[in-house]
Amino acid sequence: MPLVDIEFSTNGCDLPSDVRDFLREAYLRVGQFVRKSPIRVSGFAPSGFATVYRSLRAIVEAKLAPGNSFCEWGSGFGVAASLAAMLKFRAHGIEIEKGLVDASKQLADDFGLPVEFVHGSFIPPGRGAHADEACAKNNAECFGLVSDADSAYRKLGLEPHEFDLFFAYPWPGEEQAIENLFAHYAAEGALLLTYNQYHSVRLRRKVGERSGGP
């Protein structure tokens, strides 16, 4: 696949006070949401938000992204998208669980963050086979890779190739599906930042001719 790893350092930078305040509230609301949810929220889990912020900041400071359009795939509580907005990205989040979309909108609004969250699938219409095939190869149950929901891109008025930086927190077994979707639909030069179960991040860039599109 036309993806290359990019080495970068977060330098363990201190979190600004506004980021600390935001993350404190985010963790509080995530905990409350999980405890009060009458049913299990499929596949929901918060990633290491401080690590994500430091990674996004490092990307900005090193000017690694080709532009400032950001999309969080499977945005959950929308914390990564909100952190991206704090770093002046034009931030968007796509989430399949309606309750999480509502919660993420409220959190961003309460902190005055201009993030657009939509309810739907981040898999382009008619393209679920890419995700299904990858999950089958890994014998994985892909919680967040739902392809028969409304297309989030139609609601956003944007296509995958119009984003410069994607963020995802794939569940075990979903990594290949996320990689396949990014490799097929992202624009040349776009970045994919992923957080994994080992509490680390990985940054990749798409190189070569773009094979996907609208």
Backbone as ProteinMPNN parsed JSONL, in Angstrom:
{"seq_chain_A": "MPLVDIEFSTNGCDLPSDVRDFLREAYLRVGQFVRKSPIRVSGFAPSGFATVYRSLRAIVEAKLAPGNSFCEWGSGFGVAASLAAMLKFRAHGIEIEKGLVDASKQLADDFGLPVEFVHGSFIPPGRGAHADEACAKNNAECFGLVSDADSAYRKLGLEPHEFDLFFAYPWPGEEQAIENLFAHYAAEGALLLTYNQYHSVRLRRKVGERSGGP", "coords_chain_A": {"N_chain_A": [[0.84, -1.202, 0.0], [0.365, 2.317, -0.575], [1.612, 3.738, 1.673], [3.584, 5.476, 4.04], [5.54, 5.384, 6.979], [5.906, 7.994, 9.363], [8.28, 9.412, 11.322], [8.098, 11.08, 14.382], [8.336, 13.359, 17.152], [6.829, 13.845, 20.294], [7.899, 15.129, 22.399], [7.145, 15.23, 25.039], [5.709, 17.488, 25.917], [4.399, 20.033, 28.119], [0.947, 20.277, 28.998], [-1.17, 22.88, 27.9], [-3.031, 25.161, 30.005], [-5.738, 25.504, 29.262], [-6.187, 23.241, 27.768], [-5.767, 21.235, 29.669], [-7.923, 21.787, 31.388], [-10.057, 21.266, 29.666], [-9.659, 18.511, 29.09], [-9.941, 17.415, 31.634], [-12.669, 17.834, 32.13], [-13.69, 16.392, 30.002], [-12.923, 13.704, 30.584], [-14.434, 13.387, 32.901], [-17.085, 13.581, 31.918], [-17.135, 11.465, 30.093], [-16.897, 9.263, 31.833], [-19.305, 9.563, 33.309], [-21.178, 9.253, 31.264], [-20.771, 6.597, 30.419], [-21.432, 5.203, 32.752], [-24.156, 5.839, 33.036], [-25.359, 4.974, 30.747], [-27.96, 3.134, 29.341], [-27.65, 0.925, 27.765], [-25.001, -1.055, 26.414], [-22.519, 0.829, 24.883], [-21.554, 0.358, 21.731], [-18.324, -0.688, 21.161], [-17.144, 1.576, 22.336], [-14.526, 3.46, 23.731], [-12.348, 5.56, 25.534], [-9.452, 7.107, 24.195], [-5.908, 7.716, 24.817], [-5.992, 10.737, 25.703], [-4.25, 12.917, 26.298], [-1.892, 12.112, 25.075], [-2.75, 12.082, 22.444], [-3.272, 14.818, 22.027], [-0.648, 15.877, 22.293], [0.533, 14.642, 20.132], [-0.902, 15.708, 17.944], [-0.195, 18.365, 18.253], [2.553, 18.213, 17.779], [2.533, 17.501, 15.096], [1.477, 19.819, 13.991], [3.447, 21.723, 14.724], [5.66, 20.758, 13.361], [4.798, 21.083, 10.839], [3.645, 19.03, 9.255], [1.245, 18.2, 8.092], [-0.606, 18.532, 5.027], [-2.529, 20.465, 4.896], [-5.221, 22.033, 6.779], [-7.493, 20.564, 7.391], [-9.338, 18.36, 9.292], [-10.334, 15.091, 10.258], [-12.044, 12.962, 12.426], [-12.369, 9.609, 12.656], [-14.886, 7.538, 13.787], [-15.669, 9.005, 16.158], [-16.569, 9.005, 18.814], [-16.675, 10.507, 21.91], [-15.723, 12.742, 20.793], [-13.328, 13.941, 21.487], [-10.713, 13.999, 20.369], [-11.204, 15.39, 17.962], [-12.051, 17.815, 19.037], [-9.724, 18.621, 20.352], [-8.136, 18.963, 18.113], [-9.427, 21.151, 16.989], [-8.745, 23.048, 18.901], [-6.173, 23.42, 18.196], [-6.399, 24.821, 15.923], [-7.239, 23.462, 13.647], [-9.614, 22.778, 11.027], [-12.08, 21.114, 12.175], [-13.688, 17.914, 12.183], [-15.973, 15.33, 13.106], [-16.956, 11.932, 12.915], [-19.406, 9.671, 13.806], [-21.014, 6.631, 14.712], [-22.797, 6.075, 16.749], [-25.615, 7.562, 17.983], [-26.09, 8.739, 20.534], [-23.524, 9.355, 21.42], [-22.737, 11.229, 19.55], [-24.44, 13.368, 20.186], [-23.495, 13.904, 22.781], [-20.853, 14.637, 22.249], [-21.187, 16.955, 20.739], [-22.304, 18.644, 22.682], [-20.209, 18.841, 24.548], [-18.163, 20.08, 23.026], [-19.464, 22.46, 22.355], [-19.804, 23.623, 24.874], [-17.273, 24.411, 25.47], [-16.795, 26.233, 23.561], [-15.818, 25.395, 21.06], [-15.242, 25.107, 17.618], [-16.378, 22.594, 16.15], [-17.528, 20.213, 13.821], [-19.785, 17.716, 14.147], [-21.107, 14.658, 12.974], [-23.712, 12.241, 12.592], [-23.359, 9.034, 11.481], [-21.885, 6.81, 9.01], [-18.38, 6.42, 8.497], [-17.453, 5.081, 6.376], [-17.295, 5.222, 2.913], [-20.213, 5.407, 0.787], [-21.453, 2.308, -0.406], [-19.026, 1.057, -0.229], [-18.393, -0.757, 1.699], [-17.319, -3.288, 1.488], [-14.546, -3.184, 1.465], [-13.84, -2.775, 4.149], [-15.122, -4.983, 5.327], [-13.787, -7.158, 4.171], [-11.17, -6.854, 5.144], [-11.606, -7.155, 7.897], [-12.535, -9.784, 7.968], [-10.268, -11.186, 7.167], [-8.705, -10.857, 9.389], [-10.09, -12.196, 11.27], [-11.847, -10.709, 12.865], [-14.278, -8.909, 14.82], [-15.67, -6.133, 13.768], [-16.474, -3.452, 15.401], [-16.993, -0.647, 14.994], [-17.079, -0.295, 12.267], [-19.349, 0.195, 10.435], [-21.249, -0.056, 7.588], [-23.743, 0.278, 6.486], [-25.146, 2.46, 7.292], [-26.335, 5.912, 7.232], [-24.528, 8.016, 5.009], [-21.899, 9.839, 6.266], [-20.389, 11.684, 4.932], [-21.988, 12.846, 3.015], [-23.622, 14.381, 4.623], [-21.756, 16.13, 5.677], [-20.97, 17.418, 3.424], [-18.592, 16.996, 2.223], [-15.854, 15.081, 0.859], [-13.871, 12.083, 1.385], [-11.279, 12.516, 0.262], [-10.853, 15.172, 0.636], [-9.866, 15.776, 3.099], [-7.09, 16.516, 5.225], [-5.834, 15.393, 7.421], [-6.403, 12.499, 9.229], [-7.783, 10.93, 12.118], [-7.868, 7.98, 14.081], [-8.96, 5.454, 16.354], [-8.468, 2.397, 16.275], [-10.095, -0.654, 17.086], [-8.761, -3.814, 18.274], [-7.94, -5.809, 15.53], [-9.222, -4.204, 13.721], [-7.406, -2.573, 12.561], [-6.26, -3.07, 9.99], [-8.428, -2.686, 8.314], [-9.0, 0.046, 8.681], [-6.619, 1.106, 7.699], [-6.769, 0.237, 5.02], [-9.025, 1.656, 4.08], [-8.148, 4.304, 4.356], [-5.895, 4.26, 2.65], [-7.12, 3.826, 0.227], [-8.995, 5.909, -0.173], [-8.105, 8.417, 0.737], [-6.473, 11.545, -0.038], [-3.454, 12.041, -1.956], [-0.626, 12.639, 0.004], [-2.013, 13.081, 2.337], [-2.453, 12.535, 5.907], [-2.526, 9.876, 8.324], [-3.274, 9.399, 11.577], [-3.034, 7.174, 14.171], [-4.123, 5.708, 17.212], [-3.17, 3.154, 19.407], [-3.808, -0.04, 21.03], [-1.676, -0.377, 22.696], [-1.107, 1.978, 23.817], [0.251, 3.853, 22.297], [1.149, 5.938, 19.48], [0.795, 6.121, 15.904], [1.941, 7.453, 12.886], [1.173, 7.959, 9.552], [1.741, 8.626, 6.081], [0.047, 9.084, 2.996], [1.343, 8.218, -0.084], [2.279, 8.581, -3.556], [0.121, 7.966, -6.407], [-3.264, 8.904, -5.992], [-5.738, 6.523, -5.4], [-8.392, 6.484, -4.938], [-11.436, 8.378, -4.475], [-14.136, 10.712, -5.099]], "CA_chain_A": [[0.0, 0.0, 0.0], [1.195, 3.526, -0.705], [1.686, 4.442, 2.948], [4.904, 5.482, 4.658], [5.557, 5.835, 8.369], [6.591, 9.248, 9.625], [8.776, 9.508, 12.681], [7.968, 12.402, 14.975], [8.481, 13.333, 18.599], [5.926, 14.731, 21.033], [8.778, 15.85, 23.335], [6.575, 15.266, 26.389], [5.417, 18.883, 26.24], [3.355, 20.285, 29.107], [-0.348, 20.633, 28.431], [-1.645, 24.221, 28.259], [-4.071, 25.123, 31.03], [-7.063, 25.315, 28.673], [-6.277, 21.832, 27.364], [-5.951, 20.456, 30.903], [-9.301, 21.985, 31.845], [-10.931, 20.556, 28.743], [-9.516, 17.063, 29.271], [-10.518, 17.067, 32.937], [-14.114, 17.772, 31.946], [-13.978, 15.299, 29.071], [-12.849, 12.442, 31.316], [-15.577, 13.348, 33.812], [-18.306, 13.297, 31.165], [-17.038, 10.111, 29.554], [-17.232, 8.352, 32.919], [-20.73, 9.681, 33.596], [-21.922, 8.702, 30.142], [-20.665, 5.14, 30.441], [-22.181, 4.683, 33.906], [-25.586, 6.072, 32.894], [-25.876, 4.424, 29.5], [-28.814, 1.972, 29.615], [-27.153, -0.203, 26.996], [-23.577, -0.954, 26.113], [-22.207, 1.612, 23.697], [-20.721, -0.549, 20.951], [-16.961, -0.344, 20.797], [-16.679, 2.866, 22.837], [-13.476, 3.534, 24.746], [-11.548, 6.769, 25.334], [-8.025, 6.886, 23.97], [-5.048, 8.522, 25.667], [-6.238, 12.063, 25.146], [-3.067, 13.771, 26.403], [-0.973, 11.665, 24.025], [-3.304, 12.535, 21.168], [-3.016, 16.258, 21.915], [0.776, 16.104, 22.049], [0.811, 14.2, 18.761], [-1.45, 16.708, 17.037], [0.629, 19.573, 18.378], [3.821, 17.95, 17.1], [2.252, 17.547, 13.656], [1.341, 21.235, 13.647], [4.721, 22.43, 14.859], [6.571, 20.288, 12.308], [4.145, 21.383, 9.558], [3.603, 17.767, 8.52], [-0.01, 18.056, 7.358], [-0.637, 19.366, 3.82], [-3.535, 21.504, 5.097], [-5.726, 22.059, 8.153], [-8.789, 19.897, 7.493], [-9.149, 17.199, 10.175], [-11.503, 14.221, 10.434], [-11.911, 11.867, 13.388], [-13.194, 8.46, 12.296], [-15.35, 6.903, 15.012], [-15.228, 10.077, 17.051], [-16.921, 8.801, 20.215], [-16.997, 11.75, 22.607], [-15.219, 13.852, 19.996], [-12.238, 14.635, 22.166], [-9.614, 14.258, 19.427], [-11.626, 16.464, 17.063], [-12.049, 19.058, 19.811], [-8.323, 19.0, 20.535], [-7.677, 19.469, 16.824], [-9.966, 22.51, 16.862], [-7.95, 23.92, 19.768], [-4.925, 23.652, 17.473], [-6.767, 25.598, 14.732], [-7.695, 22.666, 12.511], [-11.044, 22.736, 10.721], [-12.251, 19.77, 12.722], [-14.932, 17.196, 11.969], [-16.022, 14.013, 13.725], [-17.986, 11.034, 12.395], [-19.694, 8.666, 14.842], [-22.182, 5.812, 14.374], [-23.713, 6.033, 17.892], [-26.261, 8.87, 18.077], [-25.893, 9.306, 21.86], [-22.175, 9.911, 21.499], [-22.73, 12.445, 18.737], [-25.068, 14.421, 20.986], [-22.601, 14.236, 23.888], [-19.668, 15.326, 21.729], [-21.605, 18.312, 20.376], [-22.477, 19.418, 23.903], [-18.892, 19.107, 25.126], [-17.481, 21.087, 22.204], [-20.186, 23.73, 22.49], [-19.564, 24.188, 26.205], [-15.928, 25.015, 25.475], [-16.701, 27.171, 22.454], [-14.941, 24.841, 20.037], [-15.954, 24.973, 16.348], [-16.229, 21.258, 15.587], [-18.744, 19.688, 13.207], [-19.983, 16.286, 14.37], [-22.251, 14.105, 12.259], [-24.096, 10.858, 12.88], [-23.342, 8.233, 10.263], [-20.739, 5.932, 8.781], [-17.247, 7.034, 7.805], [-17.145, 4.284, 5.195], [-18.014, 5.791, 1.774], [-21.354, 4.603, 0.339], [-21.199, 1.203, -1.319], [-17.637, 0.614, -0.156], [-18.204, -1.535, 2.922], [-16.571, -4.515, 1.235], [-13.142, -2.966, 1.829], [-13.729, -3.005, 5.588], [-15.532, -6.351, 5.631], [-12.726, -8.073, 3.754], [-10.047, -6.728, 6.078], [-12.008, -7.741, 9.173], [-12.604, -11.229, 7.796], [-8.896, -11.71, 7.119], [-8.155, -10.809, 10.742], [-11.033, -12.882, 12.154], [-12.211, -9.677, 13.831], [-15.601, -8.307, 14.821], [-15.367, -4.714, 13.657], [-17.58, -2.755, 16.043], [-17.291, 0.678, 14.486], [-17.021, -0.23, 10.808], [-20.702, -0.039, 9.938], [-21.312, 0.538, 6.257], [-25.114, 0.39, 5.989], [-25.771, 3.646, 7.88], [-26.275, 7.092, 6.373], [-23.18, 8.49, 4.74], [-21.545, 11.069, 6.965], [-19.79, 12.641, 4.001], [-23.085, 13.592, 2.397], [-24.052, 15.371, 5.609], [-20.686, 17.114, 5.809], [-20.723, 18.118, 2.169], [-17.176, 16.791, 1.926], [-15.451, 13.727, 0.494], [-12.647, 11.7, 2.114], [-10.038, 13.057, -0.297], [-10.736, 16.595, 0.959], [-9.276, 15.93, 4.431], [-5.623, 16.485, 5.263], [-5.374, 14.579, 8.549], [-7.404, 11.632, 9.839], [-7.429, 10.261, 13.371], [-8.718, 6.832, 14.421], [-8.527, 4.551, 17.433], [-9.025, 1.111, 15.861], [-10.094, -1.78, 18.003], [-7.944, -4.917, 17.762], [-8.508, -6.439, 14.347], [-9.739, -3.203, 12.792], [-6.319, -1.748, 12.047], [-6.075, -3.249, 8.554], [-9.567, -2.079, 7.631], [-8.78, 1.49, 8.704], [-5.513, 1.384, 6.781], [-7.249, 0.052, 3.656], [-9.905, 2.771, 3.737], [-7.317, 5.495, 4.189], [-5.059, 4.109, 1.458], [-7.932, 3.852, -0.994], [-9.826, 7.104, -0.363], [-7.462, 9.685, 1.09], [-5.697, 12.204, -1.09], [-2.007, 11.942, -1.859], [-0.058, 13.572, 0.968], [-2.793, 13.1, 3.571], [-1.88, 11.825, 7.043], [-3.37, 9.054, 9.182], [-2.749, 9.241, 12.93], [-3.798, 6.16, 14.905], [-3.766, 5.384, 18.595], [-3.401, 1.719, 19.487], [-4.069, -0.643, 22.336], [-0.451, -0.34, 23.494], [-0.975, 3.356, 24.296], [1.208, 4.584, 21.479], [0.558, 6.471, 18.264], [1.506, 5.856, 14.656], [1.605, 8.447, 11.88], [1.523, 7.541, 8.201], [1.356, 9.501, 4.978], [-0.226, 8.429, 1.724], [2.222, 8.693, -1.158], [1.939, 8.022, -4.85], [-1.13, 8.402, -7.023], [-4.487, 8.601, -5.25], [-6.514, 5.507, -6.099], [-9.817, 6.612, -4.655], [-11.997, 9.68, -4.786], [-15.576, 10.787, -4.959]], "C_chain_A": [[0.874, 1.25, 0.0], [1.224, 4.358, 0.568], [3.103, 4.357, 3.494], [4.783, 6.001, 6.083], [6.367, 7.119, 8.487], [7.003, 9.279, 11.087], [8.604, 10.942, 13.183], [8.025, 12.266, 16.479], [7.507, 14.304, 19.242], [6.682, 15.536, 22.088], [8.214, 15.959, 24.757], [6.201, 16.66, 26.841], [4.311, 18.984, 27.296], [2.059, 20.666, 28.402], [-0.72, 22.048, 28.843], [-2.818, 24.12, 29.232], [-5.454, 24.907, 30.436], [-7.272, 23.879, 28.206], [-6.488, 20.949, 28.591], [-7.381, 20.575, 31.408], [-10.283, 21.213, 30.966], [-10.873, 19.049, 28.973], [-10.08, 16.601, 30.601], [-12.039, 16.902, 32.815], [-14.504, 16.615, 31.021], [-13.951, 13.944, 29.774], [-14.041, 12.292, 32.256], [-16.845, 12.951, 33.069], [-18.296, 11.909, 30.536], [-17.44, 9.094, 30.622], [-18.714, 8.374, 33.251], [-21.567, 9.047, 32.507], [-21.928, 7.174, 30.183], [-21.487, 4.548, 31.592], [-23.687, 4.787, 33.707], [-26.196, 5.432, 31.652], [-26.701, 3.17, 29.784], [-28.392, 0.734, 28.859], [-25.671, 0.005, 26.738], [-23.392, -0.157, 24.831], [-21.171, 0.842, 22.895], [-19.338, 0.022, 20.67], [-16.422, 0.935, 21.4], [-15.606, 2.696, 23.895], [-12.674, 4.797, 24.493], [-10.083, 6.41, 25.088], [-7.223, 7.764, 24.916], [-5.059, 9.954, 25.174], [-5.014, 12.976, 25.216], [-2.044, 13.407, 25.324], [-1.446, 12.138, 22.664], [-3.043, 14.027, 20.982], [-1.557, 16.527, 21.579], [1.152, 15.699, 20.625], [0.313, 15.224, 17.75], [-0.61, 17.985, 17.067], [1.957, 19.399, 17.659], [3.654, 18.006, 15.585], [2.15, 18.994, 13.184], [2.699, 21.931, 13.661], [5.727, 22.021, 13.793], [6.011, 20.528, 10.91], [4.091, 20.153, 8.663], [2.349, 17.609, 7.675], [-0.033, 18.979, 6.141], [-1.647, 20.513, 3.915], [-4.084, 21.396, 6.503], [-7.116, 21.456, 8.312], [-8.611, 18.549, 8.191], [-10.447, 16.41, 10.269], [-11.186, 13.107, 11.407], [-12.893, 10.772, 12.999], [-13.589, 7.708, 13.566], [-15.062, 7.806, 16.181], [-15.632, 9.916, 18.503], [-17.378, 10.09, 20.87], [-16.409, 12.979, 21.902], [-14.033, 14.578, 20.583], [-11.09, 14.951, 21.206], [-9.973, 15.39, 18.476], [-11.63, 17.803, 17.784], [-10.623, 19.547, 20.058], [-7.742, 19.554, 19.234], [-8.171, 20.898, 16.599], [-9.191, 23.492, 17.726], [-6.608, 24.256, 19.131], [-5.182, 24.284, 16.103], [-6.997, 24.753, 13.485], [-9.178, 22.938, 12.269], [-11.479, 21.307, 11.017], [-13.651, 19.22, 12.49], [-14.83, 15.842, 12.668], [-17.187, 13.213, 13.182], [-18.174, 9.892, 13.386], [-21.003, 7.952, 14.529], [-23.214, 5.77, 15.494], [-24.287, 7.43, 18.138], [-26.038, 9.519, 19.443], [-24.527, 9.942, 22.03], [-22.044, 11.175, 20.656], [-23.308, 13.606, 19.537], [-24.147, 14.873, 22.118], [-21.377, 15.015, 23.408], [-20.002, 16.751, 21.313], [-21.726, 19.194, 21.612], [-21.134, 19.795, 24.517], [-18.171, 20.205, 24.338], [-18.145, 22.452, 22.35], [-19.879, 24.409, 23.82], [-18.19, 24.843, 26.308], [-15.722, 25.946, 24.28], [-15.821, 26.705, 21.318], [-15.719, 24.587, 18.743], [-15.698, 23.634, 15.668], [-17.571, 20.836, 14.988], [-18.79, 18.175, 13.392], [-21.211, 15.825, 13.603], [-22.45, 12.645, 12.639], [-24.135, 10.096, 11.569], [-22.091, 7.391, 10.178], [-19.62, 6.691, 8.083], [-16.773, 6.195, 6.625], [-17.94, 4.857, 4.018], [-19.122, 4.863, 1.284], [-20.954, 3.521, -0.652], [-19.811, 0.621, -1.234], [-17.355, -0.231, 1.086], [-17.389, -2.794, 2.726], [-15.103, -4.376, 1.602], [-12.924, -3.26, 3.31], [-14.056, -4.449, 5.934], [-14.437, -7.353, 5.295], [-11.561, -8.047, 4.725], [-10.382, -7.355, 7.417], [-12.039, -9.266, 9.082], [-11.213, -11.853, 7.802], [-8.276, -11.771, 8.506], [-9.048, -11.515, 11.759], [-11.538, -11.955, 13.245], [-13.668, -9.273, 13.684], [-15.41, -6.795, 14.87], [-16.544, -3.888, 14.143], [-17.978, -1.475, 15.316], [-17.381, 0.778, 12.984], [-18.361, -0.637, 10.215], [-20.861, 0.683, 8.616], [-22.728, 0.753, 5.749], [-25.87, 1.55, 6.631], [-25.697, 4.799, 6.884], [-24.832, 7.543, 6.192], [-22.92, 9.81, 5.445], [-21.012, 12.117, 5.997], [-20.858, 13.458, 3.282], [-23.56, 14.691, 3.341], [-23.012, 16.478, 5.763], [-20.526, 17.975, 4.559], [-19.275, 18.038, 1.753], [-16.951, 15.337, 1.535], [-14.153, 13.383, 1.214], [-11.375, 12.334, 1.576], [-9.856, 14.548, -0.006], [-10.145, 16.838, 2.351], [-7.761, 15.765, 4.371], [-5.07, 15.554, 6.34], [-6.558, 13.814, 9.12], [-6.868, 11.114, 11.165], [-8.403, 9.119, 13.603], [-8.091, 6.068, 15.577], [-9.125, 3.185, 17.132], [-9.016, 0.092, 17.001], [-9.237, -2.889, 17.425], [-8.645, -5.627, 16.608], [-9.029, -5.461, 13.328], [-8.641, -2.396, 12.106], [-6.185, -1.835, 10.529], [-7.208, -2.605, 7.774], [-9.415, -0.563, 7.571], [-7.688, 1.873, 7.706], [-5.967, 1.275, 5.331], [-8.128, 1.225, 3.204], [-9.1, 4.044, 3.476], [-6.516, 5.413, 2.892], [-5.872, 4.258, 0.183], [-8.569, 5.211, -1.247], [-9.162, 8.433, -0.03], [-6.7, 10.254, -0.095], [-4.207, 11.948, -0.883], [-1.487, 13.026, -0.926], [-0.801, 13.633, 2.283], [-2.136, 12.231, 4.643], [-2.946, 11.014, 7.777], [-2.66, 8.878, 10.52], [-3.632, 8.231, 13.657], [-3.225, 5.964, 16.296], [-4.07, 3.909, 18.766], [-3.522, 1.23, 20.919], [-2.842, -0.654, 23.236], [-0.119, 1.085, 23.939], [0.133, 4.118, 23.574], [0.496, 5.065, 20.214], [1.432, 6.113, 17.067], [1.024, 6.869, 13.627], [2.097, 7.96, 10.527], [1.02, 8.555, 7.176], [1.067, 8.667, 3.74], [0.65, 9.058, 0.644], [1.8, 8.036, -2.468], [0.591, 8.522, -5.329], [-2.32, 7.992, -6.171], [-5.345, 7.636, -6.049], [-7.999, 5.637, -5.873], [-10.302, 7.979, -5.042], [-13.482, 9.654, -4.665], [-16.279, 9.818, -5.885]], "O_chain_A": [[1.991, 1.235, 0.517], [0.898, 5.545, 0.546], [3.746, 3.31, 3.425], [4.026, 6.932, 6.359], [7.376, 7.304, 7.805], [6.162, 9.182, 11.98], [8.931, 11.897, 12.479], [7.792, 11.186, 17.022], [7.368, 15.444, 18.799], [6.158, 16.52, 22.611], [8.75, 16.698, 25.583], [6.353, 16.992, 28.016], [3.413, 18.143, 27.361], [2.074, 21.296, 27.344], [-0.602, 22.393, 30.019], [-3.513, 23.104, 29.27], [-6.272, 24.204, 31.029], [-8.388, 23.362, 28.241], [-7.295, 20.02, 28.557], [-7.985, 19.581, 31.809], [-11.22, 20.588, 31.463], [-11.908, 18.386, 29.043], [-10.64, 15.508, 30.69], [-12.613, 15.945, 33.335], [-15.516, 15.949, 31.234], [-14.852, 13.128, 29.585], [-14.594, 11.201, 32.394], [-17.596, 12.09, 33.528], [-19.335, 11.254, 30.456], [-18.221, 8.18, 30.358], [-19.32, 7.322, 33.454], [-22.558, 8.376, 32.794], [-22.97, 6.543, 30.002], [-22.151, 3.524, 31.43], [-24.427, 3.915, 34.162], [-27.418, 5.36, 31.525], [-26.198, 2.234, 30.405], [-28.729, -0.383, 29.251], [-25.163, 1.122, 26.836], [-24.032, -0.436, 23.817], [-20.031, 0.691, 23.335], [-19.194, 1.066, 20.034], [-15.332, 1.363, 21.021], [-15.746, 1.904, 24.827], [-12.344, 5.088, 23.343], [-9.55, 5.499, 25.721], [-7.8, 8.483, 25.732], [-4.245, 10.343, 24.336], [-4.766, 13.737, 24.28], [-1.412, 14.283, 24.736], [-0.642, 12.548, 21.827], [-2.637, 14.455, 19.902], [-1.26, 17.315, 20.681], [1.991, 16.339, 19.991], [1.025, 15.567, 16.806], [-0.353, 18.6, 16.032], [2.437, 20.324, 17.005], [4.53, 18.5, 14.876], [2.662, 19.353, 12.124], [3.052, 22.64, 12.719], [6.55, 22.831, 13.367], [6.664, 20.218, 9.913], [4.436, 20.207, 7.483], [2.387, 16.945, 6.64], [0.472, 20.099, 6.214], [-1.617, 21.433, 3.097], [-3.48, 20.733, 7.346], [-7.837, 21.79, 9.252], [-7.836, 17.705, 7.744], [-11.53, 16.99, 10.351], [-10.197, 12.391, 11.251], [-14.105, 10.982, 13.013], [-12.724, 7.288, 14.334], [-14.315, 7.445, 17.09], [-15.098, 10.619, 19.362], [-18.357, 10.699, 20.437], [-16.579, 14.109, 22.359], [-13.761, 15.721, 20.213], [-10.552, 16.058, 21.231], [-9.143, 16.259, 18.208], [-11.252, 18.82, 17.202], [-10.35, 20.744, 19.982], [-6.952, 20.499, 19.252], [-7.44, 21.747, 16.089], [-8.997, 24.643, 17.334], [-5.98, 25.255, 19.481], [-4.309, 24.287, 15.235], [-6.955, 25.278, 12.372], [-9.91, 23.288, 13.195], [-11.271, 20.404, 10.208], [-14.65, 19.933, 12.582], [-13.743, 15.281, 12.806], [-18.283, 13.746, 13.007], [-17.21, 9.224, 13.76], [-21.983, 8.582, 14.13], [-24.38, 5.466, 15.243], [-23.553, 8.364, 18.46], [-25.819, 10.728, 19.514], [-24.392, 10.959, 22.71], [-21.31, 12.091, 21.024], [-22.736, 14.696, 19.563], [-24.027, 16.068, 22.389], [-20.92, 15.941, 24.078], [-19.195, 17.659, 21.51], [-21.306, 20.35, 21.599], [-20.941, 20.93, 24.953], [-17.635, 21.146, 24.924], [-17.467, 23.474, 22.455], [-19.715, 25.628, 23.879], [-17.976, 25.726, 27.139], [-14.605, 26.394, 24.021], [-15.149, 27.513, 20.677], [-16.752, 23.919, 18.772], [-14.906, 23.543, 14.73], [-18.624, 21.075, 15.579], [-17.948, 17.447, 12.867], [-22.233, 16.511, 13.582], [-21.506, 11.923, 12.959], [-24.862, 10.471, 10.648], [-21.334, 7.27, 11.141], [-19.869, 7.502, 7.191], [-15.807, 6.553, 5.951], [-19.161, 4.969, 4.118], [-18.975, 3.643, 1.363], [-20.219, 3.772, -1.608], [-19.436, -0.214, -2.058], [-16.199, -0.397, 1.476], [-16.825, -3.322, 3.684], [-14.476, -5.353, 2.01], [-11.949, -3.911, 3.684], [-13.36, -5.074, 6.735], [-14.193, -8.291, 6.055], [-11.024, -9.093, 5.089], [-9.536, -8.018, 8.018], [-11.618, -9.957, 10.01], [-11.008, -12.922, 8.376], [-7.429, -12.621, 8.779], [-8.8, -11.446, 12.963], [-11.648, -12.35, 14.406], [-14.226, -9.288, 12.587], [-15.029, -6.246, 15.904], [-17.496, -3.649, 13.399], [-19.158, -1.245, 15.054], [-17.728, 1.838, 12.462], [-18.483, -1.682, 9.576], [-20.635, 1.89, 8.528], [-22.911, 1.35, 4.689], [-27.095, 1.622, 6.531], [-25.078, 4.681, 5.827], [-24.021, 7.457, 7.114], [-23.642, 10.785, 5.239], [-21.172, 13.315, 6.231], [-20.647, 14.632, 2.977], [-23.864, 15.801, 2.905], [-23.367, 17.64, 5.958], [-20.023, 19.097, 4.615], [-18.778, 18.896, 1.022], [-17.766, 14.469, 1.847], [-13.41, 14.28, 1.612], [-10.476, 12.66, 2.351], [-8.828, 15.127, -0.357], [-9.944, 17.988, 2.74], [-7.23, 14.985, 3.581], [-3.982, 14.997, 6.194], [-7.587, 14.401, 9.453], [-5.669, 10.887, 11.324], [-9.603, 9.251, 13.361], [-6.873, 6.04, 15.75], [-10.177, 2.841, 17.672], [-8.058, -0.004, 17.768], [-9.001, -2.919, 16.217], [-9.815, -5.996, 16.715], [-9.261, -5.835, 12.178], [-8.911, -1.628, 11.182], [-6.019, -0.819, 9.854], [-6.987, -2.042, 6.702], [-9.67, 0.048, 6.533], [-7.824, 2.845, 6.963], [-5.605, 2.109, 4.501], [-7.989, 1.722, 2.086], [-9.341, 4.762, 2.506], [-6.464, 6.376, 2.126], [-5.372, 4.758, -0.824], [-8.681, 5.635, -2.397], [-9.628, 9.478, -0.483], [-6.335, 9.537, -1.027], [-3.761, 11.672, 0.231], [-1.861, 14.192, -1.049], [-0.283, 14.179, 3.256], [-1.369, 11.318, 4.337], [-4.11, 11.408, 7.844], [-1.584, 8.285, 10.591], [-4.845, 8.416, 13.744], [-2.017, 6.042, 16.519], [-5.12, 3.445, 18.32], [-3.359, 1.986, 21.877], [-2.965, -0.917, 24.432], [0.995, 1.368, 24.379], [0.851, 4.92, 24.172], [-0.623, 4.645, 19.922], [2.626, 5.844, 17.195], [-0.177, 7.114, 13.513], [3.262, 7.597, 10.362], [0.017, 9.238, 7.383], [1.746, 7.677, 3.466], [0.685, 10.279, 0.487], [1.055, 7.056, -2.474], [-0.007, 9.405, -4.714], [-2.38, 6.864, -5.684], [-5.65, 7.879, -7.217], [-8.789, 4.972, -6.543], [-9.669, 8.671, -5.84], [-14.048, 8.676, -4.178], [-17.508, 9.753, -5.893]]}, "name": "protein", "num_of_chains": 1, "seq": "MPLVDIEFSTNGCDLPSDVRDFLREAYLRVGQFVRKSPIRVSGFAPSGFATVYRSLRAIVEAKLAPGNSFCEWGSGFGVAASLAAMLKFRAHGIEIEKGLVDASKQLADDFGLPVEFVHGSFIPPGRGAHADEACAKNNAECFGLVSDADSAYRKLGLEPHEFDLFFAYPWPGEEQAIENLFAHYAAEGALLLTYNQYHSVRLRRKVGERSGGP"}
